[in-house]
Amino acid sequence: MAADIGAQSDAARITDPQLKTFKQIDDLHHCAKGSAFRAFKQLSMRQQGQWREGEHFYCVDSRTQPALFAQIQRSGRLYASTVNAVLVTDAGYQTIAQILANTYDSRNP
């Protein structure tokens, strides 16, 4: 399970609008709901130990961090069904975007 964001500076970082949610990434790439999540899972499996929380992404658990999760949810950056928010850094986003671009390009020659 991902570590909770505890320090005030970490909480401020999490609400940074530069961090992207899966919903935002799906929307930016005109992909179906869940596309960014599937790319994220693929990276987690393929790059175990190299895909790190705090460097590539942050997790906000709705059960342990309800106020922070609610703040992100109110911003409209999450799908309504989201239980745990994952916010992707620019480094993480670039990697996910590459997978989405390759998937899109391979389906539409």
DSSP file (Angstrom, degrees, kcal/mol; ACC not computed):
  #  RESIDUE AA STRUCTURE BP1 BP2  ACC     N-H-->O    O-->H-N    N-H-->O    O-->H-N    TCO  KAPPA ALPHA  PHI   PSI    X-CA   Y-CA   Z-CA
    1    1 A M              0   0    0      0, 0.0     2,-0.0     0, 0.0     0, 0.0   0.000 360.0 360.0 360.0 144.8    0.0    0.0    0.0
    2    2 A A        -     0   0    0      1,-0.1     2,-0.1    56,-0.0    59,-0.1  -0.326 360.0-104.2 -70.2 149.8    1.2    3.5   -0.8
    3    3 A A        -     0   0    0      1,-0.1    56,-0.3    57,-0.0     2,-0.1  -0.469  37.5-110.8 -72.8 144.5    2.5    5.7    2.0
    4    4 A D        -     0   0    0     -2,-0.1     2,-0.9     1,-0.1    56,-0.1  -0.439  25.4-115.6 -72.8 149.0    0.2    8.5    3.1
    5    5 A I        +     0   0    0     54,-0.2    -1,-0.1     1,-0.2    53,-0.0  -0.787  49.4 159.6 -83.8 111.2    1.1   12.0    2.4
    6    6 A G        +     0   0    0     -2,-0.9    -1,-0.2     5,-0.0     2,-0.0   0.852  37.9  81.3-105.8 -44.3    1.7   13.4    5.9
    7    7 A A  S  > S-     0   0    0      1,-0.1     4,-2.3     4,-0.0     5,-0.2  -0.323  77.7-124.4 -70.9 147.9    3.8   16.6    5.8
    8    8 A Q  H  > S+     0   0    0      1,-0.2     4,-2.4     2,-0.2     5,-0.2   0.888 112.6  53.8 -57.4 -40.8    2.2   19.9    4.9
    9    9 A S  H  > S+     0   0    0      1,-0.2     4,-2.0     2,-0.2    -1,-0.2   0.878 108.1  50.1 -64.8 -36.1    4.6   20.4    2.1
   10   10 A D  H  > S+     0   0    0      2,-0.2     4,-2.3     1,-0.2    -1,-0.2   0.906 109.7  50.6 -66.6 -40.8    3.7   17.0    0.6
   11   11 A A  H  X S+     0   0    0     -4,-2.3     4,-1.4     1,-0.2    -2,-0.2   0.901 110.4  49.7 -63.4 -40.2    0.0   17.9    0.8
   12   12 A A  H  < S+     0   0    0     -4,-2.4     4,-0.2     1,-0.2    -1,-0.2   0.896 110.0  51.6 -64.1 -39.1    0.7   21.2   -0.9
   13   13 A R  H >< S+     0   0    0     -4,-2.0     3,-1.5     1,-0.2    -2,-0.2   0.899 105.2  56.2 -63.1 -41.2    2.6   19.3   -3.6
   14   14 A I  H 3< S+     0   0    0     -4,-2.3    -1,-0.2     1,-0.3    -2,-0.2   0.837 105.0  51.1 -62.5 -34.1   -0.3   16.9   -4.2
   15   15 A T  T 3< S+     0   0    0     -4,-1.4    -1,-0.3    -3,-0.2    -2,-0.2   0.438  79.7 126.0 -85.5   2.4   -2.7   19.7   -4.9
   16   16 A D    X   -     0   0    0     -3,-1.5     3,-1.6    -4,-0.2    -3,-0.1  -0.440  60.9-141.6 -59.7 122.9   -0.3   21.1   -7.5
   17   17 A P  T 3  S+     0   0    0      0, 0.0    -1,-0.2     0, 0.0    -4,-0.0   0.646  95.9  72.3 -66.0 -12.1   -2.3   21.5  -10.7
   18   18 A Q  T 3  S+     0   0    0      2,-0.1     2,-0.3     0, 0.0    -2,-0.1   0.766  79.7  87.0 -72.3 -24.3    0.8   20.4  -12.7
   19   19 A L  S <  S-     0   0    0     -3,-1.6     2,-0.4    -6,-0.2    70,-0.2  -0.580  76.9-142.5 -73.7 137.8    0.3   16.9  -11.4
   20   20 A K  E     -A   88   0A   0     68,-2.3    68,-3.7    -2,-0.3     2,-0.2  -0.824   5.7-146.3-108.7 142.3   -2.1   15.0  -13.6
   21   21 A T  E  >  -A   87   0A   0     -2,-0.4     4,-2.3    66,-0.2     5,-0.2  -0.513  34.4-104.6 -92.5 168.4   -4.8   12.4  -12.7
   22   22 A F  H  > S+     0   0    0     64,-0.5     4,-2.9     1,-0.2    14,-0.3   0.887 122.5  54.9 -60.4 -37.8   -5.7    9.5  -14.9
   23   23 A K  H  > S+     0   0    0     54,-0.4     4,-2.5     1,-0.2    -1,-0.2   0.930 108.5  47.7 -61.2 -45.6   -8.9   11.3  -15.9
   24   24 A Q  H  > S+     0   0    0     53,-0.5     4,-2.8     2,-0.2    -1,-0.2   0.904 112.5  48.7 -63.4 -41.0   -6.9   14.3  -17.1
   25   25 A I  H  X S+     0   0    0     -4,-2.3     4,-2.0     2,-0.2    -2,-0.2   0.927 110.9  50.0 -66.1 -44.4   -4.5   12.1  -19.0
   26   26 A D  H  <>S+     0   0    0     -4,-2.9     5,-2.8     1,-0.2     4,-0.3   0.930 113.9  46.5 -57.2 -44.8   -7.3   10.2  -20.7
   27   27 A D  H ><5S+     0   0    0     -4,-2.5     3,-1.1     1,-0.2    -2,-0.2   0.917 110.1  52.2 -65.4 -44.1   -8.9   13.5  -21.6
   28   28 A L  H 3<5S+     0   0    0     -4,-2.8    -1,-0.2     1,-0.3    -2,-0.2   0.846 117.5  38.8 -60.1 -34.5   -5.7   15.0  -23.0
   29   29 A H  T 3<5S-     0   0    0     -4,-2.0    -1,-0.3    -5,-0.2    -2,-0.2   0.310 108.2-122.2-101.2   7.6   -5.1   11.9  -25.2
   30   30 A H  T < 5 +     0   0    0     -3,-1.1     2,-0.2    -4,-0.3    -3,-0.2   0.895  61.8 150.9  52.5  43.7   -8.7   11.5  -26.2
   31   31 A C      < -     0   0    0     -5,-2.8    -1,-0.2    -6,-0.2     3,-0.1  -0.667  51.6 -94.3-104.0 158.8   -8.6    8.0  -24.7
   32   32 A A    >   -     0   0    0     -2,-0.2     3,-2.1     1,-0.1     4,-0.3  -0.334  58.3 -79.3 -65.4 152.5  -11.4    5.9  -23.2
   33   33 A K  T 3  S+     0   0    0      1,-0.3    -1,-0.1     2,-0.1   -10,-0.1  -0.274 120.0  27.4 -51.8 132.6  -11.8    5.9  -19.4
   34   34 A G  T 3> S+     0   0    0     -3,-0.1     4,-2.5   -12,-0.1    -1,-0.3   0.287  84.9 111.4  97.0 -10.2   -9.2    3.7  -17.9
   35   35 A S  H <> S+     0   0    0     -3,-2.1     4,-2.1     2,-0.2     5,-0.2   0.939  81.9  44.0 -63.5 -47.6   -6.5    4.0  -20.6
   36   36 A A  H  > S+     0   0    0     -4,-0.3     4,-2.5   -14,-0.3    -1,-0.2   0.893 112.9  53.2 -64.8 -39.3   -4.1    5.9  -18.4
   37   37 A F  H  > S+     0   0    0      2,-0.2     4,-2.6     1,-0.2    -1,-0.2   0.922 108.7  49.1 -61.0 -44.1   -4.7    3.6  -15.5
   38   38 A R  H  X S+     0   0    0     -4,-2.5     4,-2.3     2,-0.2    -1,-0.2   0.890 111.2  49.5 -64.2 -38.7   -3.9    0.5  -17.7
   39   39 A A  H  X S+     0   0    0     -4,-2.1     4,-2.4     2,-0.2    -1,-0.2   0.910 110.6  51.3 -64.3 -41.4   -0.7    2.2  -18.9
   40   40 A F  H  X S+     0   0    0     -4,-2.5     4,-2.4     2,-0.2    -2,-0.2   0.928 110.7  47.5 -60.0 -47.3    0.2    2.9  -15.3
   41   41 A K  H  X S+     0   0    0     -4,-2.6     4,-2.0     1,-0.2    -1,-0.2   0.896 109.9  53.6 -62.5 -40.7   -0.4   -0.7  -14.2
   42   42 A Q  H  X S+     0   0    0     -4,-2.3     4,-2.7     1,-0.2     5,-0.2   0.922 110.9  46.0 -59.8 -44.9    1.7   -1.9  -17.2
   43   43 A L  H  X S+     0   0    0     -4,-2.4     4,-3.0     1,-0.2    -2,-0.2   0.890 109.0  55.3 -65.2 -39.8    4.6    0.3  -16.1
   44   44 A S  H  < S+     0   0    0     -4,-2.4    -1,-0.2     1,-0.2    -2,-0.2   0.877 114.7  39.7 -61.2 -37.9    4.2   -0.8  -12.5
   45   45 A M  H >< S+     0   0    0     -4,-2.0     3,-0.7    -5,-0.2    -2,-0.2   0.902 120.8  42.6 -76.9 -43.0    4.6   -4.4  -13.6
   46   46 A R  H 3< S+     0   0    0     -4,-2.7    -2,-0.2     1,-0.2    -3,-0.2   0.826 122.3  36.7 -76.1 -33.1    7.3   -3.8  -16.2
   47   47 A Q  T >X S+     0   0    0     -4,-3.0     3,-2.4    -5,-0.2     4,-1.5  -0.260  77.1 174.6-117.9  45.4    9.4   -1.4  -14.2
   48   48 A Q  T <4 S+     0   0    0     -3,-0.7    -3,-0.1     1,-0.3     4,-0.1  -0.280  75.1  12.3 -54.8 131.0    9.1   -2.8  -10.7
   49   49 A G  T 34 S+     0   0    0      2,-0.3    -1,-0.3    -5,-0.1     3,-0.1   0.165 121.5  68.8  86.2 -19.2   11.4   -0.9   -8.4
   50   50 A Q  T <4 S+     0   0    0     -3,-2.4     2,-0.9     1,-0.1    -2,-0.2   0.628  82.5  73.0-102.5 -18.6   12.0    1.8  -11.0
   51   51 A W  S  < S-     0   0    0     -4,-1.5     2,-0.4    -7,-0.2    -2,-0.3  -0.837  77.1-174.5 -99.8  97.7    8.5    3.3  -11.0
   52   52 A R    >>> -     0   0    0     -2,-0.9     4,-3.2    -4,-0.1     3,-1.4  -0.789  29.3-122.9-113.5 137.8    8.5    5.1   -7.6
   53   53 A E  B 345S+b   57   0A   0     -2,-0.4     5,-0.2     1,-0.2    -1,-0.0  -0.504 103.0  28.7 -67.2 138.6    6.0    7.0   -5.6
   54   54 A G  T 345S+     0   0    0      3,-3.9    -1,-0.2    -2,-0.2     4,-0.1   0.128 125.4  50.0  92.6 -19.5    7.1   10.5   -4.9
   55   55 A E  T <45S+     0   0    0     -3,-1.4    37,-0.3     2,-0.3    36,-0.3   0.723 128.5  12.4-111.8 -46.0    9.1   10.6   -8.1
   56   56 A H  T  <5S-     0   0    0     -4,-3.2    33,-1.8     1,-0.3     2,-0.3   0.658 131.6  -4.1-106.8 -23.5    6.7    9.4  -10.8
   57   57 A F  E   < -bC  53  88A   0     -5,-1.0    -3,-3.9    31,-0.3     2,-0.3  -0.983  52.7-139.0-162.3 165.1    3.4    9.5   -8.9
   58   58 A Y  E     - C   0  87A   0     29,-2.4    29,-2.9    -2,-0.3     2,-0.4  -0.979  16.9-147.3-130.1 145.4    1.6   10.2   -5.6
   59   59 A C  E     - C   0  86A   0     -2,-0.3     2,-0.5   -56,-0.3   -54,-0.2  -0.924   6.9-167.1-113.8 140.5   -1.3    8.3   -4.1
   60   60 A V  E     - C   0  85A   0     25,-2.9    25,-2.2    -2,-0.4     2,-0.5  -0.946  13.8-150.5-126.8 109.2   -4.0    9.7   -2.0
   61   61 A D  E  >  - C   0  84A   0     -2,-0.5     4,-2.4    23,-0.2     8,-0.2  -0.671   6.3-148.0 -82.6 124.1   -6.1    7.1   -0.2
   62   62 A S  T  4 S+     0   0    0     21,-1.0    -1,-0.1    -2,-0.5    22,-0.1   0.743  96.0  51.7 -65.1 -23.7   -9.7    8.3    0.4
   63   63 A R  T  4 S+     0   0    0      2,-0.1    -1,-0.2     1,-0.1    21,-0.0   0.857 120.5  29.4 -82.4 -36.4   -9.9    6.2    3.6
   64   64 A T  T  4 S+     0   0    0      1,-0.2    -2,-0.2    -3,-0.2    -1,-0.1   0.645 132.3  33.2 -99.0 -16.8   -6.8    7.5    5.3
   65   65 A Q     X  +     0   0    0     -4,-2.4     4,-2.7     1,-0.1     5,-0.2  -0.410  68.6 154.7-133.6  57.3   -6.7   11.0    3.8
   66   66 A P  H  > S+     0   0    0      0, 0.0     4,-2.6     0, 0.0     5,-0.2   0.851  71.9  50.1 -61.0 -38.1  -10.3   12.0    3.3
   67   67 A A  H  > S+     0   0    0      2,-0.2     4,-1.9     1,-0.2     5,-0.1   0.931 114.4  43.6 -67.7 -44.3   -9.9   15.7    3.4
   68   68 A L  H  > S+     0   0    0      2,-0.2     4,-2.0     1,-0.2    -1,-0.2   0.914 114.7  50.0 -66.3 -42.7   -7.1   15.8    0.8
   69   69 A F  H  X S+     0   0    0     -4,-2.7     4,-2.8    -8,-0.2    -2,-0.2   0.927 110.0  50.9 -60.2 -45.2   -8.9   13.3   -1.4
   70   70 A A  H  X S+     0   0    0     -4,-2.6     4,-2.7    -5,-0.2    -1,-0.2   0.876 107.4  54.0 -61.4 -38.2  -12.1   15.4   -1.1
   71   71 A Q  H  X S+     0   0    0     -4,-1.9     4,-0.9     2,-0.2    -1,-0.2   0.920 112.0  43.5 -62.4 -43.8  -10.1   18.5   -2.1
   72   72 A I  H  <>S+     0   0    0     -4,-2.0     5,-1.0     1,-0.2     3,-0.5   0.903 113.4  52.0 -68.2 -40.7   -8.8   16.8   -5.2
   73   73 A Q  H ><5S+     0   0    0     -4,-2.8     3,-1.7     1,-0.2     5,-0.4   0.904 105.7  54.3 -62.2 -42.5  -12.3   15.3   -6.0
   74   74 A R  H 3<5S+     0   0    0     -4,-2.7    -1,-0.2     1,-0.3    -2,-0.2   0.759  96.2  67.9 -63.5 -24.1  -13.9   18.7   -5.8
   75   75 A S  T 3<5S-     0   0    0     -4,-0.9    -1,-0.3    -3,-0.5    -2,-0.2   0.631 109.2-122.4 -72.2 -11.6  -11.4   20.1   -8.3
   76   76 A G  T < 5S+     0   0    0     -3,-1.7    -3,-0.1    -4,-0.3    -2,-0.1   0.623  79.8 119.3  81.7  12.6  -13.1   17.9  -11.0
   77   77 A R      < +     0   0    0     -5,-1.0   -53,-0.5     2,-0.1   -54,-0.4   0.440  60.7  68.0 -91.7   0.4   -9.8   16.1  -11.8
   78   78 A L  S    S-     0   0    0     -5,-0.4     2,-0.1    -6,-0.2     7,-0.0  -0.860  85.4-108.9-119.5 153.1  -11.1   12.6  -10.8
   79   79 A Y    >   -     0   0    0     -2,-0.3     3,-1.8     1,-0.1    -2,-0.1  -0.493  37.0-114.9 -68.7 150.3  -13.7   10.2  -12.2
   80   80 A A  T 3  S+     0   0    0      1,-0.3    -1,-0.1    -2,-0.1    -7,-0.0   0.810 115.8  53.1 -58.4 -30.9  -16.8   10.0  -10.0
   81   81 A S  T 3  S+     0   0    0      2,-0.0    -1,-0.3     0, 0.0     2,-0.1   0.432  79.0 126.9 -87.0   0.8  -16.0    6.3   -9.3
   82   82 A T    <   +     0   0    0     -3,-1.8     3,-0.1     1,-0.2    -4,-0.1  -0.382  29.7 175.3 -65.0 131.7  -12.4    7.0   -8.1
   83   83 A V  S    S+     0   0    0      1,-0.3   -21,-1.0    -2,-0.1     2,-0.4   0.772  73.2  27.1-102.8 -40.9  -11.6    5.5   -4.7
   84   84 A N  E    S- C   0  61A   0    -23,-0.2    -1,-0.3   -22,-0.1     2,-0.3  -0.991  81.4-134.5-127.3 124.2   -7.9    6.4   -4.4
   85   85 A A  E     - C   0  60A   0    -25,-2.2   -25,-2.9    -2,-0.4     2,-0.5  -0.589  14.9-165.5 -80.7 135.1   -6.4    9.3   -6.3
   86   86 A V  E     - C   0  59A   0     -2,-0.3   -64,-0.5   -27,-0.2     2,-0.5  -0.990   4.0-165.7-117.8 124.0   -3.2    8.8   -8.2
   87   87 A L  E     -AC  21  58A   0    -29,-2.9   -29,-2.4    -2,-0.5     2,-0.4  -0.952  11.3-146.3-113.8 125.9   -1.5   12.0   -9.3
   88   88 A V  E     -AC  20  57A   0    -68,-3.7   -68,-2.3    -2,-0.5   -31,-0.3  -0.758   6.0-137.3-100.8 131.8    1.2   11.6  -11.9
   89   89 A T     >  -     0   0    0    -33,-1.8     4,-3.0    -2,-0.4     5,-0.2  -0.209  35.4 -98.5 -73.3 172.5    4.4   13.8  -12.0
   90   90 A D  H  > S+     0   0    0      1,-0.2     4,-2.5     2,-0.2     5,-0.2   0.905 125.7  52.5 -61.5 -40.7    5.7   15.2  -15.3
   91   91 A A  H  > S+     0   0    0    -36,-0.3     4,-1.3     1,-0.2    -1,-0.2   0.921 113.5  43.5 -61.1 -43.7    8.3   12.3  -15.5
   92   92 A G  H  > S+     0   0    0    -37,-0.3     4,-2.4   -36,-0.2    -2,-0.2   0.900 111.8  54.0 -66.9 -41.0    5.5    9.8  -15.0
   93   93 A Y  H  X S+     0   0    0     -4,-3.0     4,-3.3     1,-0.2     5,-0.2   0.912 103.9  54.8 -60.5 -43.6    3.2   11.5  -17.4
   94   94 A Q  H  X S+     0   0    0     -4,-2.5     4,-1.6     1,-0.2    -1,-0.2   0.887 110.4  46.7 -59.0 -39.1    5.8   11.5  -20.2
   95   95 A T  H  X S+     0   0    0     -4,-1.3     4,-1.7     2,-0.2    -1,-0.2   0.915 114.5  45.7 -70.2 -43.6    6.2    7.7  -19.8
   96   96 A I  H  X S+     0   0    0     -4,-2.4     4,-2.5     1,-0.2    -2,-0.2   0.910 110.5  54.3 -64.7 -41.8    2.4    7.1  -19.7
   97   97 A A  H  X S+     0   0    0     -4,-3.3     4,-2.7     1,-0.2    -1,-0.2   0.875 105.2  54.3 -60.6 -37.8    1.9    9.4  -22.7
   98   98 A Q  H  X S+     0   0    0     -4,-1.6     4,-2.5    -5,-0.2    -1,-0.2   0.920 109.2  47.4 -62.3 -44.2    4.5    7.4  -24.7
   99   99 A I  H  X S+     0   0    0     -4,-1.7     4,-2.5     2,-0.2    -2,-0.2   0.930 113.1  48.3 -63.1 -45.0    2.5    4.2  -24.1
  100  100 A L  H  X S+     0   0    0     -4,-2.5     4,-2.7     1,-0.2    -2,-0.2   0.900 111.8  49.8 -63.6 -40.1   -0.7    5.8  -25.0
  101  101 A A  H  X S+     0   0    0     -4,-2.7     4,-3.0     2,-0.2    -1,-0.2   0.919 112.4  47.2 -64.4 -43.2    0.8    7.3  -28.2
  102  102 A N  H  X S+     0   0    0     -4,-2.5     4,-2.1     2,-0.2    -2,-0.2   0.891 113.7  48.0 -65.5 -38.8    2.2    3.9  -29.2
  103  103 A T  H  X S+     0   0    0     -4,-2.5     4,-1.2     2,-0.2    -2,-0.2   0.928 114.8  45.1 -66.7 -45.1   -1.1    2.2  -28.5
  104  104 A Y  H  X S+     0   0    0     -4,-2.7     4,-1.5     1,-0.2     3,-0.5   0.932 113.9  49.1 -64.2 -46.4   -3.0    4.8  -30.5
  105  105 A D  H  < S+     0   0    0     -4,-3.0    -1,-0.2     1,-0.2    -2,-0.2   0.869 109.2  52.5 -63.0 -36.8   -0.6    4.7  -33.4
  106  106 A S  H  < S+     0   0    0     -4,-2.1    -1,-0.2     1,-0.2    -2,-0.2   0.766 112.5  45.2 -71.9 -23.4   -0.6    0.9  -33.6
  107  107 A R  H  < S+     0   0    0     -4,-1.2    -1,-0.2    -3,-0.5    -2,-0.2   0.707 119.1  41.4 -89.0 -21.8   -4.4    0.9  -33.8
  108  108 A N     <        0   0    0     -4,-1.5    -1,-0.2    -5,-0.1    -2,-0.1  -0.727 360.0 360.0-128.9  81.1   -4.7    3.7  -36.3
  109  109 A P              0   0    0      0, 0.0    -1,-0.1     0, 0.0    -4,-0.1   0.514 360.0 360.0 -63.7 360.0   -2.0    3.3  -39.0
